[in-house]
């Protein structure tokens, strides 16, 4: 699937224009990975050795550039998710899905931000997030129907886990880069059906979850 926010016309770019575009994407991948989705576009242009106007000619909005930069990461995640859904054992598929999700999340702060937020008004990001949501539900419902995952887990609980894991990655990525795996497996024990206890609060509604993901863009 094509996830990039910029669909180029059938006429190919001149070689020099293509080289500038490639440099911009490479610089954006480095900068978004290090600093997240709010990274400086001016710095990206400078690192790519182009004027900021050139950046905007190739990528009219920040989201256009972000999607082009994140395309390999998002595709890596989506491919791993499809593999998890093909695992025969529902619990192992659930574990594989989450481990793939957090492994990719841990390697790129920009992807971490992208997972955690919603960007209303951008059809490409909404389409990708909707696909991710369907995958979460598919792998979760399969494990619940098999009786191995507790029945009261919702998609919102998985997004809550993405948020908490993101903070852990921020705190430990330099000193203990694989600490997220311990946290994940502790949580997986809590998600097993045989360990379920009544919860004191209901899950977030779909509207509450969406609004919370949008709110992260204003904090």
N, C-alpha and C positions, 0 to 999 in steps of 0.2 A: 504494500500500500504506500501511497505518497502522502507524507505528513507535512511537508514544507508549506509554509504560508504563502510562498511566492511561486506562482506558476508562470514560467517563462514562455514567451511566444515561440512559434516554430522557427523563427530566424535565429540561428546560433549567435552567441556573443563573439565579438572579435577576440583574438587571442589575448591581447593586453587587458581587455575588459574582463575576460574570464579569469585571468590571473589575479586581478584586483578582487574580484568576487571571492575567489578561493582563499586569498589572504585574509579577507574580512571574516569569512566563516571560521578559518583556523584561529584567528585572534579572538573571535567571539567565543569559540569553544573553550579556550584557555581562560578567558576572563569570566564567563558565566560559571564555569566549573569551580573557579577559585572564590568568586564573590557573590554568586547567585544571580537571579534574574534582574536585579536592580543595578547591575554593574554599569559603569560609565561607558556610554557609547563613544564619547570623545576619546577615551583611553583605547577603546577597541580600534577606532579609526587610526589613532596614532601608532598603535602596535602593528597595524597592517600597512603602515606607511602610505595612507591615503588621506585626503581631506574629508571632513565630516559630511560635506555635500555629496561626495562620491558614495559614502556609506548609504545615505538616504536615497540616492538614485537606484542603488541595487536593492535596498531594503527600506521601503517607505516608512515602516513603523518598527518599533522595538520588537513587537511580537513576530513580525516577518523574519527578523534576524535571529531571534531566539529559536523559532521553529526550525530554521535552516541549520542552526548550530546543534540543536538537540536531536536532530533526525537520527543519527546513528544510535544514540542512547535509547531513544524511544523505541526504535525498531528492535534493538537488542532486548529490551524489556518485553515487548509484545511477542517476539519469537519465543522467549523463555516461558512466557505465560501459556502460549499455545502448547508447548511441550508438556507443561505441568498438567494441562487439561487432558492430555492423552495418556497419562499414567493410570494404570488400571486400578490401583489401590486408592480410594478416595482420600484417605488421610495423608498418604504420601504425596498425592497430587496437591493437596492443600499446603503441606509443608514446603514442597518444591516451589509452589507459586510464591509464597511469602519470602522464602530465602532468595529467590531470583529478584523479587521486587526490592528487597533491602540491600542486596549486593549492588545493584545498579544505583540505587539511591545513595549508597555510601561513597560511590566513586565520583560523584558530580553534584556540587551544591546547586547548580542551576536546575538539574533534573529533580533534586530534592525539593526545591521551591515549586517547580512545575507540578509535581505530584500533590503538593500540599495546598495549592491554591486553585481557584477558578478565575477565569478571565472572561467575564460576560461580554458579549458583543463581538467576540472573535469566533467565527464559525469553525475554524480549523482546530483551535484548542478545545472547544466544546465537543467537537466530534471525537477527538482523541480521548478526552476524559470520559465521555459516554461509553466508548469502547472499553476503557479500563474498568469502568463500573460494571459493565456486563460480565467481564472476565472474573472480577471479584465475586459477583453473585453466582456465576456458574460453578466456580471451584468451591465456594462456601456451601451452596445449597447441596451439591453432590455429597460433600462430607457430612452434612446434617442429615440428609435422607438415608445415608448409610449408618447413621446412629453413632458416628465417631466424633463429631464436633457438637458442642452444646447447641441446643436448638434456639437459644435466645440471642446468639450473636447476629449482628446485622452488618451491612456494608459500612455504616457509620462507625462501628467499633473498629473495623479494619483501618479506616481513615484516621481515627484517633490514634491507632498504633503507628501509622505513618508519621503523624505529627510528633509523637513522643520519641520515635526512633530518629527523626530528623534532629531534634535537640541533642540526643545522645551523640549522634554523628558529629555535630558541631563541637561538642565538648571533648570528644575522644579521638578524632580523626588523625591527629598528629601523634599523640602519645600512645594510644591503644587502638589502632585502626580497626580491629576485629571485635571490639567490645560489643557492637550491636548484635552479634550472633548469640552471645550469652543472654542478652535481654530478650531476643526473639524466642529462644527456646524456653525461657522461663514463662513467657506469655503463652506459648503453644501448650504447655502443661495446663495452664488456666483455661484454655479453650477446649480441652478434651471433655467429652460428654460425661464421663464417669466422675469428673471432678466438679461438676456444676453445683452451685449453691444459688439460692435466690439473690437477686441483685437489688440494691436499695433505690436505684433510679432507672427510669425507662430509657430506651435508646433514643438518640436524637432522631427527629423526623427528617425526611428528605429535604424539606425546606430549611430547617435549622442547619443541617449539614452544608447545604449549598451556600447559605448566607454566611456561615462561619468561614468557608473557604474563600469567599469573596472578600470578607472583612480583613483577611490576612494581607490583602493588597494595599490596605489603607493604614496599617500599623507601622 
